[in-house]
Amino acid sequence: MDAPLARRLSLVARARLRYVRAMAGPPSHAHFPTPLSDYPPASPDGLLHTLSDRIAQDPANIVATGIFGLAILHTFLAPRVLALAHDIQHRADHDADAAGRPRQPAFLSEILHFVGEVEVVFGLWAVVLLAAATWARGWTLTKHYVNDTVNYTEPLFVVVIMALASTRPIIVLAEWAMGKVATLGRSTPAAWWFATLTIGPLLGSFITEPAAMTICALLLSRQFFDLNPSQRLKYATLGLLFVNVSIGGTLTHFAAPPILMVARPWGWDMWYVMSHFGWRTLLAVFGSALLYYTMFRAELQALATRPAVIDPEVPDADAVASGHGLLVPVPAWIIVVHCLFMAWTVVNSHYPALFIGGFLFFLGFVKATSACQAEVPLKSPLLVGFFLAGLVIHGGLQGWWIAPVLASLSETPLFFGAALLTAFNDNALITYLATLVPNLGEAAKMAVVEGAVTGGGLTVIANAPNPAGQAILGRFFGGAISPLSLAAAALLPTAVAVVCYRLIP
């Protein structure tokens, strides 16, 4: 065969091969991430073999999970980074004073302070993740994942509901309601503490957990943390708040993100959720609060003798300075309108165009009634939204190992496995991935949801509203909350929830 003919036949063969490949569709590695349905069935040799097979099929899995692990490690190191930033700034100020120069922010201190903010950790590492994905898969697939695959509805919803719940009229209403309960204990700091940590989290079943967390954190900052309790009591309060908010939203099917994720796929309605969680949730919330009250009773009662410190960062419950320097009470009709805006946001929580559009109208209403309003706080909601957006970008790439782990566990190990995984992933992500496990029994479904909400207070990233609480209360902990101290403080209320959900018949 002559050379020209061979070349022509070779070109025809290559063209035919390209045609066959095109007709067969893209290979599995053309997707990012690889769909769970594209993986082979679980290996009969066990979970480790299943995971190793998935890594061999798509090596990007281990890279994405490794970057996610580094982000989690970063959250644990954040308090030390902030402490280093403060030390550098302190030395810079000392040197400036000694030289007679005006004080200026130190560049390295500002960089470290930014890197040490827990709210920006997952966003920072998302940049690393997207760079690695672009290098491995190309910009087109990476862009498709970020823009079309990841669902940002929950981060957007948290930003809006947190901003609404932080407004002065809502705080006035919440403080009035909590105050009615606190009057049963003569409105002492201890009474406010108990009312806020029990009634407040349960309100999360109706006004959503992010809103409940925001309101509880604001009231605690005004009625409790401003009195400068001991560090031990501060962490106990924070751990109890995080756990109770996580389990307190389980009385309905629309307010807690981990239940919201499964309600539609599994056909859970409000009656089903109330009947299965109901009294167990109430027992866990009040039981853990009573235990901590008993442990810290002497110190809580002693807080009544300390003078109250007005916090300028928190809206006052009775009056606030308007733009003209006058103290104007909030009319009832303005409170009603704010509640209607919150109701609109909750009802349309799955439709960003509707609740964001409603928020824009709300900002106009606040401007028109500015004499009775404080400034709408947007910094903390935006930081929390950034945190959650980074978390869902990372979390969407962890299904390759979380789904087979959940599928390999029986009911009781599934409960504790979900609780443990929740400490390192948002609990809504855990329950969402459980909906992807085929043929999951009803008892197993309950176990994974109970485990997810039970572990929701162990870390800041375990439950979507936790970053909101940290953003509001972090300043009472020197600007940074210790992850280990938080986990230790949350162990007791977490254990109470375990008993109520799994050990009581």
N, C-alpha and C positions, 0 to 999 in steps of 0.2 A: 504494500500500500504506500502510495507516495505521500510525502510530507504535507502538501496542501490539503489533500483529502482527509488525512488524519486530523489536521487542525480543525477542518470543518465539522467532522464527526464529533470532535471533542467539544466544540462550541454548542452543537445541537444537544449533546448529552448534558452539558451544564445548564442550558436553558430549560431542558425537560426537568432536571432536578430542582431548579428554582421554582418551576410551575407546580411540581408535586408538593414542595414544601409550602408554597403559598396556599394551595388548596387544602392542605392538612391543617392550616391554622398556625398561630404562633406557638413556639415551645413554651413550657411552663415557666422558664426563667424570663420570659418576656413580660411577666406580671410582677408587680411590686406592691405589696408583698405577695408571695405565692398563696393563692386561695387555699383554705383548709381542705376543700373538696378535691384538690389536686394531689394531696398527699396519699400514699398507699395506706391500707388499713393498719391498725396497730400491730406491732411485731409480737409474735407469740413468745418471744424471748424476754419480754418485759418492757418497762417504761424507758429504761436507758437506751435500749436498742431502738425503740421507736424514735426517741429524740435524736440519736446519732444518725439514723436513716434520714431524718428530716434535715439535719445539718448537711449531710452529704448531698442531698438533693438540691438544697439551696444554702450555700455557705453564708449568704448575707444574713441568715437568721442569727448566727452566733455573733456577728459583728454588731447587729442592731441591739441584741440583748446585752452585749458587753458595754456598749455606750450607755444603755439604760442603767446598767449596774454602776457605772461611773457617776451618772447623775444622782443616783440614790446615795452613793458614798459622799458626793458633794453636799447633799442636804445635811448629812451628819457632821461634816466639817465646817459648815457655814458659820456656826457661833464662834469658832476659833478664828476664822478669817475676819469676821467683824471685830473681834477683840484685837487682832493684829492691826487692823485699819485704825482703830481708836488709839492704839499705842503710837503708831507712826504720826498721827495728827497731833497727839499730845506732845511728842518730842519736837515736832515742827513749830508748834505754838511756843514751847519753852525757848527754842533757839531764836525765834522772832522777838520774843520779849527781851531776851538777853542782849540782842543786837539793836534793840530799839526800833525794829521794823514793825509795820502793821501785820497782823495775823492774816494768813491766806490759806485756803484749802490746799493740802499737799496732794500732788497729782497721784502718787502711788496710793495714798490713803483713800482717795475718791474711787480709784479703780477697784481696790480691795473691798471697799464698802459696797460697791455695786455687785461684785462677784459674790459677796457674802450674803446678799439678800436672798432668802429662800424662794421668794416669789419669782425670781428671774432664773433660777437654776435650770429648770427643764427647758425653758426657752433658749438658754445659752447652749445647752447640750443638744437641742434640736438642730441648731446650726451645724454642729459637728456631724450629727446623724445625716442631715440632708447633704452635706458635703461628701460623706462616705457613700451615700446612696447614688449621688450624681456620678462619682468616680466609677462605681461598680455597674450601675444600670443606665446611666445617661440622664440628662436633664428632663427629657420628655416624660419618662416613667415617674421620676421623682416629682415633677410638677403635677402630674396626674394624681399621684397619691395624696399630696398635700391639699390640692384644690378640690378633687372630686371624691376621694375615698374617705378621708377623715371628716368626721361630723363635728362641727364646732357649735352646734346648737346649745349644748349644755354650758360651755364657757360663756357664750353670749348671754344666755338666760341668767347665769349667776351674776354677771356684771350689772344687768338691768335690775334684777330683784334686790341685789345688795344695795345699789344706789337708792332704790325706792325705800327699802327698809331703814336706811340710814337718815332719812329726812326727819326734820323736826316734828311734823304732825304725827308721823307713825311712832316716833319715840315717845311723844306725849301720850298717845293712846296706850302703848305697851306699858309704859310706866304707871299709868293709871290702873290698868288691869292687874299688873303685878302688885301695885300698891294695895289694892283691895285684899289680895291674899296676904300680903305682908302685915296688914293691920291685925290679922289674927295672932301675930306674934309681936304686936305693939310697934311695928315698923322699925325694929332694930336692924342693924346691919346683918345679924344672923338670920332674921326673918326674911330680909331681902335676898340674902344668899340662897336660902332654901327655896324660896318661891321662884327665883330666876332659874335655878338649876333643875327644877321639876316641871313647873307649869310651862316655862319657856320652851324647853325641848319638845314637849308634847304638842305645842302649837305648830311645830314643824310639820305635823301631819296635815295641816290645813292651809298654812301660809307658805309652805315649802321649807325645807331644811336650811337653805342658804339665808332666807329671811329670818328664820328663828335664830340661827347662829349670830347673825348681825345684831339683832335686837338684844339677845342675851349678853353678847360681848359688850355692847355699849352700856347696858344697864349695870353689868358687873363692874365696868370701869368707873362708873359714877358712884355706885352704892357700896362697892367693896374694895376694889384695887386702889382707889384713891386714899384709902385709910392705911395703906402700907402694911399689909399683913406679912407674916414671915414667908420666906422663900418656900418653905415646905408646904405651907397652906396655899400659896399661889399655884404651885404645880399640881397639888391635889385638886384644886378648883378647876384648873385648866383641863386636866385629865378627865374629871367627872363631866365637865361641859362637853368635851368632844365625844365621849362615849354616849352620854344621854341624848345628844342631838342625833347621833348616828342611829340609835335604836328608837328614838322618839318619833321619827317620821313614819313608823311602820303601822300606823292605825288606818291609813288610807292607801290607795293604789296609785296616787298621782303626785305625791309630794317628796318622797324619798327617791333619789336617783337609782339606787340599786334595785328597788321594787319597780320603779317606772320602766326600767329596761326589760323586765320580764313580764309585766302585766299583760301586754297585748299578745306576745307569742304564746304564753302559757294560759291565757284566758282567765287571769285573776281579776276579779272585780272588787269593789270596796268591801262587800260583805265577807268575801272569802278572806281578804287580808285581815280585816278586823277580827274575824272569828278565830283565825289561826295565830295571830300575834297578840291582839287585844290585851287581855288581863296579864299576860306574861310581860309585855312591855311596860305596863303600869307598875307591876311589881318590881321589875328591874330598875326603873327610873327612880321610884321612891325608895326602894330598898338600899341602893347604893348611896343615895343622898343622905339617908338616915345613918348609914354606917360612917360616912365621912363626918357628918355633923357630930356624932358621938365621939369620934376620935379627936376632933378639934373644937369641942364644945367650949372649953375654957377660953381659948383664944378668940373664937367667934364672939363670945359674950363680951370680952374685953374690948373689942373694936368699938363698942357703943360709947366708950369713954373718950375716944379720940375725936378731935375736931375734923369736920368735913373739909376737904380741899376741893375747891372748884376747878374743874378741868376745862380749860378754854377750848380744847379740841372736840368736846362732846356737846351737842345741843342741850341747852337747859330745858328741863321739863315744864317749867312754868312761864318762862319769858326768855326772850332773846333780843339782843340789840339789833335793831333794823338798820338800814342804810342811813337813817336820820338820827341814830343814837337813841331811839325810843324803845321802851320795852312794851311789846305788843303781844297779848295772849292769842292763842290759836283758836279761831272760831270752829265750832263743831262741823259746819258744812265743809270746811277745807279738809278736815280729817276724813270726812266721808268721801270726798273726791279722791284723796290719796288712796284710800282703801279700794275704791273702784278701779283706779289705775293698777293697783297690785292685783286685783281680781282679774283684770283683763290680761295681765302678764302671765298669771298662773294658768288661766283657761287656754291661752294660746301659746303655752310654753314650747310646743313643738313647731311653731311657725315663726321663725326669726323676723320675717318681713313685717308681721303683725305686731309682735311685742316691741321690736325696735322702733317701728313707726309710732306706736303708742307712747314710747318713752320720749320721743321727740316732741309730741304734743304735751307730754307731762312737763318737760323743761320749759315750754312756753307758758304753761299754767303757773309754774313756780315763779317765773319772771313777773307775771301779772299780779301775783299775790306776794311779792317780795317783802312787804312790810311785816308779814307773819311767818316768813321763812328764814331759815339759815341757809348758808351756801350748800348746794348739793355736793356731797363728797364724792369725787370721781377717782382720786388717786388710788385708794385702796381697792375699789371694785375693778379698776383696770389692771392693777398688778395681779389680783387674784385671777382675773380672766386670762391674763398672759400665762400664769402658772398652769392653769387647767388646759389651755390650748397646747402648751408644750407637752403636758402629760398625755393628752390624747394622741398627739403625734407619735410619741414613743410607745404608748400602750397599744396602738393599732398594729404594731409589729411584734407583739409578744404572744399572739394567739397560737403560734406554732408549738409552744411548749406549755402554755396554760391549759389549753383545751385537752390535750392528752393526759395531763396531770389530773384534771378534774374527772375525766372519764374513767381513770384507773382506780378511783377511790370508792369504797362503799360508804354507807350513810354517815356513820360517826366520824371516820377519817375525813370524809368530804367536808363535814362541818368545820373541823379543826384545820383542815387544809385550806379551806376558803378564808378562814379567819387569819391564818398565817400569811397567805398570799396577799390579802387585803392590806397588811402592814406595809407592803412594798409596791402596791398598785392601788389605784382608785377602786373602791368596792363596786362601783357601777360597772367597771370594766370586767370584774370577775363574774358578776351575774350575767352580763351580756354574753360573755364567752360561754357560760353554761347553757344559754339558749341554743348554741351551735352544736352541743353534744346530742347526738341522736338517741332516742329511746331512753331518756332520763326519766326515772320513776318519780311519782309525786313526792314520796318521802325524801328522795335525793334532792328534788327541787327545793323543798323546804329547808333541808340541811344546808345547801349552798347559800341560800339567801340569809338564813339565820347566822351562819358563820360570817358572811360578808358584813352584815350590819354590826355584829358583835365585835369584830376586829376594827371597826371604823374609827376608833379613838386612839389607837396605839401609836400612830405617826401622823404628821401633818398631811402626808399624801394619801392617807388611807380613805378619806371621805372628802367629797368635793367641797363642802362648806368649811372644812378645817382651815384652809388658808385664809378665809375671811376672818375667822376668830383670831388667827395668829397676827394678821395685819392690824387688827384693832388693839389687841392686848400685848403685842410684842414689846412695846415700849416699857411695860412694867417688869420686863425680864432683862433689862439692860440692852434692849434692841434685838436680842436673839434668844430664841427658846431652845434649850438643850434637848435634842431628840431622845437621849437616854433617860433624862429626868422625866420627860413627858411620858415615855413608854412605862416607866416605873410607876408613875402616878396613875396611869390608866389601867394598870393590872387589876386592882381591886374591883372597880366597877365592871371591867370586862369579865372577871370571874363571876360576878353576880349575874350578869347577862347569860353566861354559859349555864349556870345553875337553872335560871328561869326558863331558858329555851330548851335545854337538853335533858336535865336531870329531874325536873318536876313533871310527873305524869300528867 
